[in-house]
Amino acid sequence: MERPKVVDEDRDSRFDPVEAPEASSFPVPEPYEEGGRGYKPIKPSSRLGDLLRKLAAPIVALGFLIVKFGGVLLKLKVLTTGVSMLVSIAAYAWIWGLPFAIGFVLLILVHELGHVIELRRQGVPASAPLFIPFLGAVIGMKELPDDAWKEARVALAGPILGSVGAAACWVAAEVTGSELLMGLAFVGFFLNLFNLIPIVPLDGGRAAGALHPVLWFVGLLMMVGLVVLNPNPLLLIIVLLGGLDLWRRWRERGAVGEYYRLTVAQRATVGVVYLGLVAVLALAMSATYVERDL
């Protein structure tokens, strides 16, 4: 028996075939029925086209939203931060593998969020973190804090929250027995301890300004010693930036004397927090260090 035609050739021409319902939206018998009867099999190219159209629909919708609300996304720096994080993860994954790279970048993010939270708490406009592979991350400030006391609080907020993030990895590693999490905890403690070296642009240099300017020279000598013992482009960049900033701050110390004028209580608070962090992070590094036999 001949199968009836699906489309009537004498139908009204006002019905455009393009606007007709897709055949795939109706239940279709299997193309290999007994005796070869039934509908013709759907060509793979048609299935692929339908799949591509279904996948393209949400992409087009997402593109429309990005175009419409792109100004808001850029204002919040969410897109920039996300892209820079992905680039950093890819760079670190090339050396350490993807799981460790993701954890490492997240630890940097937690550290930087400490700065952002304290800046915004003080009413200082600050951007979201911008990640730079092998250099960490930076935060843009439209203005400096009011004085060295507030700058020290911003500087120490990063290592404080960053230490909390590393401690969370440590606790999770103890519970799960994960060597990956234990390694991330060690690196997180080291990262925050390294940032406390008293040289600008590191956090320790900004905190040291609230204690005494001579600490900047100590930090510069420490960094030069590290470069001599372990030549590294990153350390060399820190030495150059630290030397230039030290020279500028030392020349301007008289003109901005009020900026560095703190009360005894404020200096004591910065000193206790600073030295306490150094001691705690050093002990935490020792506790999370896992010796390996090569």
Protein Blocks (a to p, Z undefined) as FASTA:
>chain_A
ZZddfbdfkbcfklcfklpccfklpccddfkbghhiacddddfklmmmmmmmmmmmmmmm
mmmmmmmmmmmmmmnommmmmmmmmmmmmmmmmmnojklmmmmmmmmmmmmmmmmmmmmm
nopacddddddehilpadddfbdcfblklmmmmmmmmmmmmmmmmmmmmmmmmmnopakl
mmmmmmmmmmmmmmmpccdfbfklmmmmmmomklmmmmmmmmmmmmmmmgcfklmmmmmm
mmmmmmmmmmmmmmmmmmmmccfklmmmmmmmmmmmmmmmmmmmmmmpccddZZ
